[in-house]
Amino acid sequence: MVGRRLLALALAPVLVLTACGDKRTQLVAASRPAAEATTAGVTPSQVKVGFIVIDQTRLNSTLGFTSPDSGDVTAQIQALAAEVNRTGGIGGRDLVPVVRTFDALTDSVANEEKLCRAFTEDDRVFAVVLLGMFQETARPCYAAQETLMLDQTLYPVDRDEAETLSPYLYQPSLPEYGQLLAGLADTMQSQNFLTPTTRLGILGVDTEQNRRVVTDLLLPRLEQLGATPIDTQWVDPSSNSTLQAGQNQAVLSFKEDKVDRVVIVGGSRILAFLLTISIPQEYFPRFAVTTLDNPAFVAERNSEAMNGSVGVSFLPGSDLDATELEFPFSPGEKRCVDVLAAAGQTFTARENARQATLYCDAVFLLQDAFDAGGGDEVTAQAFMDGVAQIGPGQNASNYAAAYEPGSFAGASGYRPIEFEASCKCYELAGPTQEFPS
């Protein structure tokens, strides 16, 4: 019990999502027209790219657990840059990495915006590979500075949000959020999660985007499957008090309405926080989850609450037990680990390479996009135009990738997963499937 309370208190700063719609609008509106060339960080011979390295040392110490050893992350980034430069660079220019470390324990709106300003105003980079950026204001900040984001944070973005930030946002290893939830709905149906007697609830992080996706996409999809939620609870994690109050209210309401199955919306570790409330109250519904909910983390630490849960995996390194899928399992994953091994960076298992594969996807897509475009211009719009010409890809981190016109997300396939009590882990429950359109 003490451990769970520490978890809630220590991770709360990581989850802070302030109600800052007005500020977000101001940040985006402050940007110049997308047609103007983005020249910061670009010279005739070099392209500066920022990389965020997440330091979990203090967070892990506070929580009393150990994350998988990721190795020397900075050395891995340098090795990837060297490989890109050896094979033609970015639009014929050398990739120059600019690495900044971010303390996960101190995450907040102010600190993420401070990091944004450091990269865009002090370092003057062309692009940034985002990791661990969970605040609503982070992406508008980079867009306002006309800085391309290769966003690898497990942060959901729907099409409307992406269009607002275009052409400065691309998520190489993630799916479009609406398609992800449609895939989750289909998986709930195929895995017999939905029955005629199901009493379904929805728990979501309270943002404009999440409410829009639930109303416009998830609810109609569920209705097509004959399932209508009887209770929807929104949690405001803008402070410890609102987070606690929201979770308490959700559990009380779900118990009163006899909700026996809960769909998690919004990611941001909201499921891990819910369990700190629901387990002591002996409330054990079945959950429907995605990679955004860190299912492997939750299953390992709260296995008693995950029996009967199903979900959608798009990143095997974040979801599966090491024995579930061979390592490396795809040409993209093999390319990544081979490049890093040649530089002396090796990994015991996929979970150790979790961060490295995300960096691989971002770096190699940056190179491939400008190669596909074939021009000399290095701008955010030129990157997007190049991505649209790539077609099916070979990502290191996920099951299937495709880069298409009008898309802002590279993950094109998922695999159903289900919780297995004997290993306290999630196992694959079906072949790779395309995300529904």
C-alpha positions in Angstrom: 0.0 0.0 0.0 2.8 2.4 0.8 4.4 1.6 -2.5 1.3 2.5 -4.4 0.9 5.7 -2.6 4.5 6.6 -3.4 3.8 5.8 -7.0 0.9 8.1 -7.2 2.7 11.0 -5.4 6.0 10.6 -7.3 4.6 10.1 -10.8 2.0 12.9 -10.5 4.3 15.5 -11.9 4.8 13.4 -15.0 1.1 13.4 -15.6 0.3 17.0 -15.1 -1.8 18.2 -18.0 -3.0 21.6 -17.2 -6.2 23.1 -18.7 -4.3 25.3 -21.0 -6.4 25.4 -24.2 -6.1 29.2 -24.5 -2.3 29.1 -24.1 -2.1 26.3 -26.6 -4.1 28.4 -29.2 -1.8 31.4 -28.6 1.3 29.3 -29.1 0.1 27.9 -32.4 -1.3 31.2 -33.6 2.1 32.8 -32.9 3.8 30.7 -35.6 4.4 32.1 -39.1 2.6 30.6 -42.1 3.6 27.0 -42.8 4.7 28.0 -46.4 7.7 29.9 -45.1 10.9 27.9 -45.1 12.2 26.6 -41.8 15.9 27.3 -41.8 16.9 27.2 -38.2 19.6 24.6 -37.6 20.3 24.1 -41.3 23.4 25.1 -43.2 24.7 23.9 -46.6 26.7 21.2 -44.8 24.8 20.4 -41.5 21.4 19.8 -40.0 21.1 20.2 -36.2 18.7 17.8 -34.6 17.7 17.8 -30.9 17.3 14.6 -28.9 15.6 14.3 -25.5 17.1 11.7 -23.2 14.8 10.8 -20.2 16.6 10.4 -16.9 14.6 8.2 -14.6 17.2 7.9 -11.9 15.5 10.0 -9.3 12.0 8.8 -10.3 13.1 5.1 -9.9 14.8 5.9 -6.6 11.6 7.5 -5.3 9.4 4.7 -6.5 11.7 1.9 -5.5 11.9 0.0 -8.7 14.4 -0.4 -11.6 13.7 0.3 -15.2 15.2 -1.9 -17.9 18.8 -0.9 -18.5 18.9 1.1 -21.8 22.7 1.3 -22.0 24.6 4.5 -23.0 21.7 6.3 -24.7 23.9 9.3 -25.8 26.4 7.0 -27.4 23.5 5.3 -29.2 22.4 8.6 -30.6 25.9 9.5 -31.7 26.2 6.1 -33.4 22.9 6.6 -35.3 24.1 10.0 -36.4 27.4 8.5 -37.6 25.5 5.9 -39.6 23.2 8.5 -41.3 26.2 10.6 -42.2 28.1 7.6 -43.6 25.2 6.8 -45.8 24.5 10.3 -47.3 23.3 12.4 -44.4 20.1 14.5 -44.3 19.4 16.0 -47.7 23.2 15.7 -48.3 24.1 17.3 -45.0 25.6 15.9 -41.9 23.3 15.2 -39.0 24.6 17.0 -35.9 22.9 15.7 -32.7 22.2 18.0 -29.8 21.4 16.0 -26.7 19.6 17.3 -23.7 18.7 15.3 -20.6 15.2 15.7 -19.0 14.6 14.6 -15.4 11.3 12.6 -15.4 10.7 13.4 -11.8 10.5 17.1 -12.5 8.1 17.0 -15.4 5.7 20.0 -15.6 4.3 22.4 -18.1 7.0 25.0 -17.1 9.8 22.5 -17.5 8.7 21.2 -20.8 8.3 24.7 -22.2 11.7 25.5 -20.8 13.2 22.6 -22.7 11.4 23.7 -25.8 12.9 27.1 -25.6 16.4 25.7 -25.0 16.2 23.6 -28.1 14.6 26.2 -30.3 16.1 29.5 -29.1 19.4 28.5 -27.6 20.4 25.5 -29.8 18.5 26.6 -32.8 17.8 23.1 -34.0 15.9 22.1 -37.1 14.1 19.2 -35.5 13.7 17.5 -32.1 13.1 13.9 -31.3 10.6 14.1 -28.4 10.5 11.5 -25.6 8.7 11.9 -22.3 6.8 15.0 -23.2 3.3 14.6 -21.8 2.2 18.2 -21.4 -0.4 19.7 -23.8 1.6 22.9 -24.3 4.8 21.1 -25.5 3.9 20.5 -29.1 2.4 23.9 -29.7 5.6 25.4 -28.3 7.8 23.7 -30.9 5.3 24.4 -33.7 5.2 28.1 -32.8 9.0 28.1 -33.2 8.7 26.3 -36.6 10.6 23.3 -35.3 9.9 19.9 -36.7 8.9 17.3 -34.1 9.6 13.6 -34.5 7.4 12.7 -31.6 8.1 9.4 -30.0 6.4 10.1 -26.7 3.4 7.7 -25.9 1.1 10.7 -26.3 -2.0 10.4 -28.3 -2.7 12.8 -31.2 -5.8 12.7 -33.3 -6.1 14.1 -36.9 -7.6 17.4 -35.9 -4.8 18.1 -33.5 -2.2 17.1 -36.0 -3.7 19.4 -38.7 -3.5 22.3 -36.2 0.3 21.6 -35.7 1.0 20.8 -39.4 3.6 20.6 -40.9 5.7 20.4 -37.7 4.5 17.2 -36.1 5.1 13.6 -37.1 4.9 10.5 -34.9 7.1 7.9 -36.6 6.2 4.9 -34.3 2.7 5.8 -33.2 -0.7 5.4 -34.9 -3.3 8.1 -35.4 -5.3 8.2 -32.2 -8.8 7.7 -33.7 -7.6 4.6 -35.6 -6.0 3.2 -32.4 -9.3 3.4 -30.5 -11.2 1.9 -33.4 -8.7 -1.0 -33.4 -9.2 -1.3 -29.6 -13.0 -1.5 -30.1 -12.7 -4.2 -32.7 -10.3 -6.1 -30.4 -12.8 -5.9 -27.5 -15.4 -7.5 -29.8 -13.1 -10.2 -31.2 -11.8 -11.1 -27.8 -15.3 -11.5 -26.3 -14.7 -8.5 -24.0 -18.1 -7.2 -25.0 -21.1 -9.4 -24.2 -24.9 -8.8 -24.0 -24.6 -8.3 -20.3 -21.5 -6.1 -20.3 -21.7 -3.0 -18.1 -19.2 -0.8 -19.9 -17.4 2.3 -18.5 -14.9 4.7 -20.0 -12.2 6.4 -18.0 -10.4 9.3 -19.7 -7.8 12.0 -19.2 -9.9 15.2 -19.5 -8.7 17.1 -22.5 -10.5 18.6 -25.5 -8.9 16.1 -27.8 -9.9 13.0 -25.7 -13.5 14.1 -25.4 -13.6 14.8 -29.1 -12.2 11.4 -30.0 -14.6 9.6 -27.6 -17.7 11.4 -28.9 -16.9 11.4 -32.6 -15.1 8.1 -33.0 -15.1 5.7 -30.1 -18.8 5.9 -29.1 -20.1 5.4 -32.7 -17.7 2.5 -33.1 -18.9 0.8 -29.9 -22.6 1.4 -30.9 -21.9 -0.4 -34.2 -20.7 -3.3 -32.1 -23.8 -3.2 -29.9 -22.1 -1.8 -26.8 -23.2 1.5 -25.2 -21.2 2.7 -22.1 -23.3 3.3 -19.1 -20.8 5.5 -17.3 -18.0 7.8 -18.5 -15.6 9.5 -16.0 -13.1 12.2 -16.9 -10.1 12.8 -14.7 -8.4 16.2 -14.4 -4.7 15.6 -13.6 -3.7 19.3 -13.4 -2.8 18.9 -9.8 -2.4 16.1 -7.2 -5.7 17.1 -5.6 -7.8 17.1 -8.8 -6.1 13.8 -9.9 -7.0 12.1 -6.5 -10.5 13.5 -6.5 -11.1 12.4 -10.1 -9.9 8.9 -9.5 -11.9 8.6 -6.3 -15.0 9.8 -8.1 -14.4 7.4 -11.0 -14.1 4.3 -8.7 -17.2 5.3 -6.6 -19.3 5.9 -9.7 -18.2 2.7 -11.5 -18.9 0.7 -8.4 -22.3 2.3 -7.9 -23.2 1.6 -11.5 -21.8 -2.0 -11.3 -19.4 -1.3 -14.2 -17.6 -4.5 -14.9 -15.4 -3.5 -17.9 -13.5 -0.2 -18.3 -12.0 1.3 -21.4 -9.0 3.6 -20.8 -8.7 6.7 -22.9 -5.8 9.1 -23.1 -2.8 7.1 -21.8 -0.5 9.1 -19.7 -0.3 6.3 -17.1 -3.8 7.1 -15.9 -4.5 3.4 -15.5 -1.6 3.0 -13.1 -3.0 5.8 -11.0 -6.5 4.3 -11.0 -5.2 1.1 -9.6 -3.8 2.9 -6.5 -7.5 3.7 -5.7 -9.4 0.7 -7.1 -7.3 -2.1 -5.6 -7.6 -0.9 -1.9 -11.4 -0.6 -2.6 -11.4 -4.1 -4.0 -12.8 -2.9 -7.3 -11.6 -5.3 -10.0 -13.2 -4.7 -13.4 -11.8 -6.0 -16.6 -9.8 -3.4 -18.6 -9.3 -2.6 -22.2 -5.9 -1.0 -22.8 -3.4 0.0 -25.4 0.3 0.6 -25.6 -0.4 4.1 -24.4 -1.3 2.7 -21.0 2.1 1.0 -20.3 0.5 -2.5 -20.0 3.7 -4.3 -19.2 4.5 -1.9 -16.4 1.0 -2.2 -14.9 0.8 -6.0 -15.3 4.1 -6.5 -13.5 3.2 -4.4 -10.5 -0.5 -4.9 -10.3 -1.2 -8.3 -11.7 -4.0 -9.0 -9.4 -6.0 -6.2 -11.1 -5.4 -7.2 -14.7 -7.1 -10.6 -15.0 -9.3 -10.8 -18.0 -7.9 -7.6 -19.6 -7.4 -7.3 -23.3 -5.8 -4.7 -25.5 -4.0 -3.5 -28.5 -0.2 -3.5 -28.8 1.7 -1.4 -31.4 5.1 -1.4 -29.7 6.2 -4.9 -28.6 9.1 -3.5 -26.6 6.6 -1.7 -24.3 4.0 -4.4 -24.1 5.3 -8.0 -24.3 7.3 -10.4 -22.2 10.8 -11.0 -23.5 9.9 -14.6 -24.5 6.8 -13.7 -26.5 8.5 -12.5 -29.7 12.0 -13.3 -31.0 14.5 -10.5 -30.8 15.1 -9.0 -33.4 11.8 -10.0 -35.0 11.7 -7.7 -38.1 14.1 -6.3 -40.7 13.7 -2.8 -39.2 14.5 -4.0 -35.7 17.5 -6.0 -37.0 18.9 -3.0 -38.9 18.7 -0.9 -35.8 20.4 -3.3 -33.4 23.0 -4.2 -36.0 24.0 -0.6 -36.5 24.3 0.0 -32.8 26.1 -3.3 -32.2 28.7 -2.2 -34.8 29.3 0.8 -32.6 29.6 -1.3 -29.4 26.1 -0.8 -28.2 24.3 -4.1 -27.6 21.1 -5.2 -25.8 20.2 -8.3 -23.8 16.5 -8.2 -24.8 14.0 -6.0 -26.6 12.9 -4.2 -23.5 16.5 -2.9 -23.1 16.4 -1.6 -26.7 13.1 0.1 -26.2 14.4 3.7 -26.4 17.0 2.9 -29.0 14.5 1.6 -31.5 12.4 4.8 -31.1 15.5 6.8 -31.9 16.3 4.6 -34.9 12.8 5.1 -36.3 13.0 8.9 -36.0 16.6 9.2 -37.4 16.2 6.8 -40.3 12.8 8.3 -41.2 14.4 11.8 -41.3 17.0 10.5 -43.7 14.6 8.5 -45.8 12.1 11.4 -46.2 14.7 13.8 -47.6 16.0 11.0 -49.9 12.5 10.3 -51.2 11.9 14.0 -51.8 15.1 14.3 -53.8 15.5 18.1 -53.4 18.0 20.3 -51.7 15.5 22.1 -49.4 15.5 21.0 -45.8 12.3 22.3 -44.2 9.4 20.8 -42.2 7.2 20.9 -45.3 9.8 19.2 -47.4 10.1 16.5 -44.8 6.3 15.9 -44.9 6.3 15.9 -48.7 9.1 13.3 -48.6 7.4 11.1 -46.1 4.3 11.0 -48.3 6.4 9.3 -51.0 7.9 6.5 -49.0 5.0 4.1 -48.7 5.4 0.9 -46.6 8.3 1.2 -44.3 10.4 -0.9 -41.9 10.3 0.5 -38.4 12.5 -0.9 -35.7 9.9 -0.4 -32.9 6.6 -1.7 -34.2 4.8 -4.5 -36.1 4.0 -2.5 -39.3 4.7 0.9 -40.7 3.5 2.9 -43.7 4.2 6.5 -44.7 1.4 8.0 -46.8 0.2 11.3 -48.1 -1.8 13.3 -45.5 -0.6 11.0 -42.7 1.3 12.2 -39.6 1.8 8.8 -37.9 3.9 5.9 -39.1 2.4 2.9 -37.2 0.0 1.1 -39.6 -0.5 -2.2 -37.8 -1.3 -3.7 -34.3 -1.6 -7.0 -32.6 -4.3 -8.0 -30.1 -3.0 -8.9 -26.6 -4.4 -10.4 -23.5 -3.3 -10.7 -19.9 -1.8 -14.1 -18.8 -1.8 -14.5 -15.0 0.8 -17.3 -15.0 3.5 -14.9 -16.2 2.0 -11.7 -15.0 2.4 -10.4 -18.6 0.6 -9.8 -21.8 0.7 -12.3 -24.6 -0.2 -12.0 -28.3 -3.7 -13.0 -29.1 -3.7 -12.7 -32.9 -1.8 -11.8 -36.0 -0.8 -8.3 -37.1 -3.8 -6.3 -38.3 -4.2 -3.0 -40.1 -5.7 -0.1 -38.1 -9.2 0.5 -39.2 -9.7 3.6 -41.3 
